[in-house]
């Protein structure tokens, strides 16, 4: 089974069983103290259990039965919360185990200073060592190619079966330990010591060994702790008032009221939401180096996107044949077709495909017999074919006209006008000639990726500014920017201008996200709040980023932003629901506590619960079972829609606020009917 398959595996019975065991192990008070809300519930469970034992010793069977049931459901509340966290952690451990399975104990050929080779275990390599890796061998550790180029299988890490090319001296020179060289031979300089490799860091982060709470999570924890403290004070002052009114309230009832009033739902699920967010990122093949980076992605205001490979396909494609006066479009297309049959570049293949699509050209071997293809060279700046007495050439707007003039031909004025027009549109013109005659111009266009305009529009609706970065001239950049609908563009971008732009936006109070893969991107990546480095890029870029995209897909930043926002929205939705569902518990427990002293409180019993005892027990049961019912939502996350903050808040209040208000009334009433029907409570008001 591949790593990717393991990442996407559904929850198995084994995983659930392990999570249940872990949930009970987490009952250790030292662990529970990290979650103040659930720690209070655990302390209440202990006191209630002690009270049940006391009642049993006193022979008060009916009171013992009621108190024991409350204690059981309080303990289950804690266990359910621990189960949610353990389930999220279990997914991470499965992903980490899948990565561990990719490790192979490899013998490496280390190059010594005198030029000889020493065979050593890969685990013994240290930073700075140089190793030679041949076709069919496993790269023993992380490093940078300093000599040669090779096709590399990275499926063990990324799950992608297609090999990639890595070469020395390029921005695609970083390699990861555990990947396999498929062709050629390379020399790799090791960039990590044992235990510090990229794979080691991935495993540690996935397992949560170094996972820290994000500022947003810390702030929410402080809020929940504050609310819990307030309700503790309320409960402590309730007993004196009850005694003064002539009706003492048992410890069990007070603890039940406290547990039902404090925000146990979000308290029990908050950690699972954060952990599952990191897991969802990894399912997208993105490794977040910190929780802070994920949170920043959810709050990002400005996104910098490379034009080539992100907004556009990266390869120029033929989109139009423009014939000169007196030349039929079919004649131009046929000449372009013939001259491109041996051209294996993306541009050449696109010319052949366009000609076939428009005119159904199919050249037989007889027609092409004796053809001499002229390969493109940096000196001639053109390619073509000599066939059946024809001399067909296609190339740049300077090289082909020069070729025609050398043969004694004339350059039509219309050619210059079309070349200028295409350049202003951001395209690339290729001129086609047959001997002394210019047949026309091919319009090569950097094709915009399907759906990218809609995705950018969605980000704009969410209040995010999009900026295109390109090395093109301002005229070309403006044309592409207008076509795809970005808010701004940075033309003829250099490392200095990228860095200056990011600082400018940050000085204006914005959070900035950026994608990069080269050493020249490192300064800007280090400055950006959300910096996504391509796994295929240089070591400098990977070290500068706070996220690494294992697939090396520049558009992944858009997915990262959506996942970051989804985490924040999920936390907000759960908090809203948790606070809203307390209302129904007021109407259940408050009348139950004081109706004997203040009969008028019976009017608050709008659910018409059977008795004070069934009301309290039903509220506690609902408070416990709502946590496991919401675990799937916490792990999956609330669905993110690219709308403004005001719309998100409104939808949050309508769905989770209103739902959190109504659902407990229905749930507590149904539980009360079941409790009554099963005679679980024998006491009566």
N, C-alpha and C positions, 0 to 999 in steps of 0.2 A: 504494500500500500504506500502511495506517495505521501509526501508531507502535505500537499494540498488536500488530498482526500481526508487525511486525518484532521486537518484544520476544520473541514466542513462537516465532520461527522455529527450525526444526531446524538442526542443524549441516550446512552445505553443504560441498561439496567445495572451494569457494573459501575458506571460513573455515578449513578444515583445512589447505589449502595455505599460507595466510598464517601460521597457527600454526606450521607446520613451519619456514618461513623465519625467523620470530621466534625459534624455539627455538635455531637456530644462531647468530643474532645475539646472543643472551643468553650465549653462551659467553665473552664478554668477561670477563676476571678481575675487573674493577672491578664488574661487575654480580653475578658469582657470589659475591663476598665478602659480599653481603647474606644469603646462605644458607650458614652455616659448614659444614653437613653436606655439601652438594653441592659446595662449594668444595674440600673435602678429596678428594672423589671426582675432581674435575677435576685436582687436583694429582697424584693417583695415576695418572690416565690419561696425563698428560704423562710421568711417570717410566717407566711401562710402555712407552709408545711409544718413548721414548729407548732403553730396554733392548732392544726389538725391533730397532731400527736397529743397535745394537751387535752383536747376535747375527747379523744379516744380514751385516754387514761382516766378521765372523769366520768366515763360511761355515758356521755351525751351523744348517742348514736346518730340522731338526726342532724344535729349541728356538725358532727364530725363528717358525715357524708357530704353535706353542702360545702364545707370548708375544703375537704379533700378534692372535690371536683374543681373548685376555684384554683387550688394549688396546682393541680394537674394541667389545667389550661394555661396558667401563667408560665409553667415550665415549658409547655409546648410553644408558647409565644417566643420564648428565648431560643428554643431549638429551631423553630421555623426561620428565625432571623439568621441564625448561624448556618442553617442549611442553604439559604440563598447565597450567602457569601462563599460557602464551601463549593457550591455548584459552579459559581463563576470561576473560582480558583481552580476547580477541577478541569474546566475547559482549558485553562492556561497550562496546567500541568500536562494535559494530553498533547497540546501543541509543542511544549518543551520536549516531551519524550519523543515526539516525531522528529524534532530537530536532532536530538541526541542519536537517533537511529541512523542519521546520515553520516555520523562520524566513522571513519575507518582508520585503524592504526596503519599509518603509511610510512614506509621507509623513504627518506629524502636523499637526493644526491647533492650534498652541500659542496659548494665551490670553495676551495682553500686559497690562501693568498698566493701560493706557488703555482696555481692553475690546476692542481690535482683535484680529484673528486673523492669525498668521504661519505660513505653511507651511514646515515644516522636516523633514529626514529623521528618522525615529524613532531612528536610532543617535546623533543629536546631542542627544537629550533628557537632561537631568540631573535629579537629585533635587530636588524642589520645583516643577518645571514643572507647569503645568496644561494639559491638552489636552481638546478636545471631540471625542467619538467618536459617530458616527451609525450607524443601522441599516445593515448590510452592510459596515461598515468593520472593519479589523483594529485591535485595541488595540495601540499601538506599543511599550509597555514595561510593566513591573510598576507597579502603583499602587493607590490607594484611591479609590473613588467618593465624591466630595464633593457631587455634585448629580445627582439623577435616579435612575432605576431602569431596568434593561434585562434582556432575556433574552439569554444569552450561550452560544455554542457553544464548549465547551472540549474537543471531541473531538481536536483536534490535540495536546493535552497528555495527556489522561486516556484517550483511546480510547473514551469513552462518547458515544454519539450523542445522548442526550437533553439538551436545553438546560437551563441552570440560570438562576435569577433572582438578580441581584445588585443591591443598593440602598444608597444613601447612608444613613448614620445607623444601620445595622443591623450585626449580627455577620457578615453576608454581604456585605461591601463591598469585599473585596480582589479584584483582577483580575490576570491574568497576561498578559504580553506574548505576542503570537502567537495569542490567542483572538479570536473574531469576535463582534461585537454583531449580534444578529438582529432586535431591535426597539427602538424608542424611541431616546432620546439621553441620553448621560451625560457628566459632566465628571469627569475622572480626574486626581488629583494623583500625579505620578510619584514612586516611592519608591526607585528604584535608579539609580545612574550607569551609563554604558555599561560592559559587561563584568562588572557586578555583579548582573545580573538573576537571577531565580530559574532561568531556563532555562540561563544561563551556569554557575551553581553546579551544577546537575544534570549538565551535560555534563562539567564538571571532576571531579566526584565519581565519575561512572560510569567515566570513563577512567582513574581511579586516580591522577590527577596529585597529589592531596593525600591519598590513602589512607594512613593510618597504621596500624601494627600495634596491635592491641588488647592490653591488659595480659595477657589470657589467652594470646594468641599469643606475646607477648614472653616470658612465663614458660615456655611450652613450648619456644620457641627456645633459651632458656638451658639447659633440661633436656637438649635434644638436643645442644647444644654441649658440655655437661658429659660426657654419655655418649661423645660422639665423642673428646673429649680423653682420657678414661680408656682407650679402646681404642687410641688412638695410643700412649699410654705402654706398654700391654700389648704391642703389636706391636714397639715399639722395644726392649723387653727380651727379646723372643722370640728374636731372632737370636743374642745372646750365649749364651743357654741352648742353642740348637741347635748352635752351634759347640762348646760345652763337651761336648755329648753326642756329638760326632764327625760330625754331619751338618749342614752349612750349608744354609740355606734361601734360595732366590733372592729377589731384590727383588720380582719379579712375584708370587710366591706370597704373600709378606708383604702386598703391597698388596691382592691379591685377598681375603685373610683380613680385612684391615682394612675394606674396602668392604662385605664381606658381614656384618660384625659391627656396624658403626655403623648407626643407624636411618635408612637411606636411603629407605625407603618413605614414612614420614611426613615426612621432610625434603624429599622431592621433591614431595609433594602438599599440604603445609601452606598454602602461599600460595594455591594454587588453591581450597582449601576456603574461605578467607576471602573471596576475590574473588567466587566463585560465590554465596556467601551474600548479598552486597550485590546481586548480579544477581537472585537469587530474590526479594528484597524488592521490587526495581523491577518485576518481573513481577507482583507484587501491587499495583503502582502506589503503592508507598511509597518515599520517598526518605530514606535515612539520612544525616544530616549528618556522622556519624563512625562508625568501626568500634566505638568504645567503646559507643555507644548500642545497637548490635546485640548486643554481648556482654552488656550490662546487661539487655537484654530476655530473654536466655537464663537469667539468674540472678534475675529479678524475683520477689519474694515476695508483693507486694501489688499488686492492680490496682484502680484507681478507675474506675468506669464510670457514665456518665450514664444515668439511667433512660430519659428520652425519646429515642428514636431509636437507642438501643443495646440496652437490655433490652426495651423495649416498642416498638410500631410507631410511636408518636408521635402517632397519630390515634385519638381515642376512637371505638369501634365499638359499635353497638347489639347487645346480646347477649340481651336478654330483654324481653318485654312483661308487665307486672304489672298486671292489671285490678283495679279497685275492686269491692267487693261489689255483686252484681246486674248487673255488666257482663261480657259474654263477651270472651274474649281476642281473638277474631276482630274484634269491634266496635272494640276499642281499636287493634288492629293496622291496621285499615282507615282509621281516623281519622288515625293517625300516618302512614300511607302517603300519604294525600291531602295532608296538610300538608307533606310533605317532597318532593313531586314537583318543585318548583322550587328546592329547597335543594341547591346545588351543593357545599356543604361536605362533607368526608369523613364527618362525623357524619350529615348528611342523607342522603347516598348509602347509608350503611350501614343506616339505618332502612328505606329503600325495598327494599334487597336482602334484609334479614331478613324483611320482610313478604311479599315475593314468594316467598321460600324456604319460609316456613311455610304460606302460604295461597294461593299462585298468583294474586295480584292482578294484573290487567291492565286498567287503566282506558282506556276508549275516548274518543275526542275528543268524542263526543256527550255522554257523562256529564259531562265536564269543561267543556262549552261554557258560556261566561259566567262561569267561575270567576275570582275575583280573588285573586291570591296576595299575601300580606302578607310583605314581606321582613323579615329580622331586622335590628334596629337596636340600638345600644348603649343607647338610651333605653328601649325597650320590653322588651328581653331576651327576645323571643319572635318566632315567625314562624307562618304558618298560611295558611288559605285560606277564602274565603267562597264557597260553592257550593251551589246548589239550596236556599237558605234556611238552610243550616247555617253556623255560625261556629266553625270548628275552629282551635284554637291549641295550639302546643307551645312550651315554653320552660323557664326556670328554676323552681325550687321556690318562688320568691317572686313572680315576675311573673305566672305563669298563675293561681295562687290569687287574686291581687289583681284580675286581669281578671274572674274568675268572680264574686267578691264584688261588684264594681262592677255586674255584671248582675243581682245579687240572688240568686246561687247560694250553696250551702253547701259547705264544705270537709270531706270525711270524715276522721275520725281516722286511718283506715288509711293515708291518703296521707302524713301526717307520719311514721308509723312506718316506711313503706317508704323514704321519703327519708332518714331517719336511718340505717336499716340499710345502704342502698347507700353512703352516705357513709363508714360505718365499714369497709366492704369495699374502700374505695379507688376506688369508681366515681363516676360523675356521674349524678344523677337528672334526667330531663326529664319534666315533667308535661304530660299531654295532656288538653284539655277541649273539649267541644262545647257552646257556649253557656253555660248555667248549671250544667252538670254536669261534674264531674271524672271522666274515663273511666279513668285509670290513670297509671302511671309507666313510662317507658322506662329501662332500665338501660344506661347507656353505660360501657364499660370500656376502659381503656388496655390493649390486647391485647398480651400477651407474644409476642415474636417466636418463630416456630417453631424448635425446636432449641436455643434459647439456654440452657434449663435443663440440657440434656445437655452443652453446651460448658462451662458454669460448673462442672458436676459433674466434668468431665474435668480442669479446672484445679485443682479441690480435690484430686483424686486425685494430682495432680502436686505437691501441697504449696503451692499458691498461694492466698492469701486474696483473696476478691473482695468489693468494697465498692461498693454502689450509692449514687450521689449524686443527689439530687433536691431540687427546691424545694417539694415537697409537704409537708403537715403530717405529723407523726410517725405518726399513726394510719394514714393512707393509705400512707406509706412502708413501714411495718411489714407491711402487708398484701401489697404487691407483693413486698417482700423475701422474705417467707415463701413466696409462690407460686413464685418463680423459684429460690429456694434459695441466695441470696447469704449470705456469712458475716456481713456487717455492713452498715449503711446510715447515710448522713449526710443527715438531713432538713433542710428549710429552709436549704439550703446557700448560703453567701455566699462571696465571694473570700477573706475572712479565715478562715472555718471550714475551707475546703478546704486552704488553706495550712497552718493549724495541724494539721490531721489528717495531712497528709503529713509534716510535721516530727516529729510524735509517732511515727509508724511508723518513720521513719528513725532517730530517737534510740533506738528499740528494736532497731536493727541490721538493719532490713529494707530491701530495694531496692523502690522504688515506681514503678509505671507509671500514666500518666494520659492521657486523651484530652480535648482542649478545642478550642474554635473562637472564643471571644469574647475581647474585651479583658479582661473580668473573670476569665477563666481564666489570663491571662498569669502572675500571680504563682505560682500553683500549678504551671503548666507549667515555669516556670523552676526551681522547686524539685525537681520530680520527677526521678528517675533516668532514666526512659524517658518522654519527653514527646512525644506524637503530636499535632501540630496539623493541623486540617482545612485543606485547600487553599482551601476556600470561605470560611474564616474571616477574621478581621481580620489586618492586617499585624503587629500586636503579638503575636498568638498564634503566627503562623508564625515570628517571630523568637525567641520564647521556647522553642519546641519544638526537640528534636534530631532529630525525624523529621517529615516532612510526608506526609500521606495525600492523594494526588492525587484519589482518588475521593470524599473527604470522607465516608467510611463509618465511624462510630464503632466498629463491631464489629471493625474492622481490627486493633485492638490485640491481639486474641486470636490472629490470624494472625501478627503480629509476634513475639509471645512464642513461638509454636511454631517459627518459623524461627530465632529466636535459640537456642532449646534444640537445634534440629536441628544448628546449626553446632557447638555445644559437644559434642554427642554424636558427631558425625562425627569431630571431632578426636580425641576419646577413643577411638573405635573404631579409627581408623587407627593411633593410637599403640600401642594394645594389640596390634593385628595385627603392626605393624612389629617390636615387641620380641619377640613370641612366635615369629615365623618365623625368628629367629636360631638357635633351638635346633637345627633340622634342619641348619643350616650348620655348627654345631659338629661334628655327627656326619659331615659330608661332608669338611670341610677338615682338622680336627685329625688324624684318622687318616692322611690323605693326606700331611701334613707330616712325621710322625714314625714312621710304621709301619715304615720301614726300620731305624730305630734301636731302636724299642721294638715288636717284633712283637706284643706283647700288645694293642696298640691296635687290631689288626684286629677285635677283639671289638666295637669301637664302630662298625664299618662295617656297621650294621644294615640299610642300604639295599642292601648288596652291590653297590656301585658297581664298575665294571669295573677302574679303575686310579686311582692318585692324581691323574693328570693330568685324566682325564675327570671325576673328582669335583670338582676345583677349577673346571674350565671350566663344568660343569653348575650349580654353585652360583652362579657369577658370572652366567650366562645367566638363571637364575631370578630373581636379584636385580634384573636389569635389566627383564625383561619383566613382572614383577608390577606395576610402576608404571603402564604404559599400560593394563593390564587393570583397574586400580582407578580410572582417570580418570573413567569414567562415574559411579561411586559418589561420588567426590569432588565432581563438579559437581552431581549430583542431591541428594546428602546422604543420610545414613542416615535411614530413616523414623522419625519421632518418634511415640511413643505416650505419652499422658498417664498415666504411672505414676510411682511414687515413685523416689527416687534409688537405693534399695537394689535395686529390681527392674531398673532401668536398668543398674546395675553388674553384676548377675548375668547379665543377657542379654548384656551386652558381653563378659564373660569367656567365656560359653558359645559365643557365635557367633564373635566375632573373636579371642578368646584361644585357644579350642580350634581354630577354623578356621586361625588363624595358626600353630598348632603342627603340625597334620596336613597342611595343603595343601603346604607346602614338601617334606615327605618324599615325597609323591606326585609333585609337580612335578619335583623334582631327579632322582628315579629315572627318570621318563619321558624327561627331557632327556638323561640319561646313556645310555639305550638308543638314542636318536636319534644322539647324538654318536658312539657306538661303531659303530652301523650305517653311518654315513656316513664312518667312518674319519677324523674331523676331527683326531684326536690319534694320532700315530704312536709316542709314547713309551710305555714300559711301566715299571711299578715294578720 
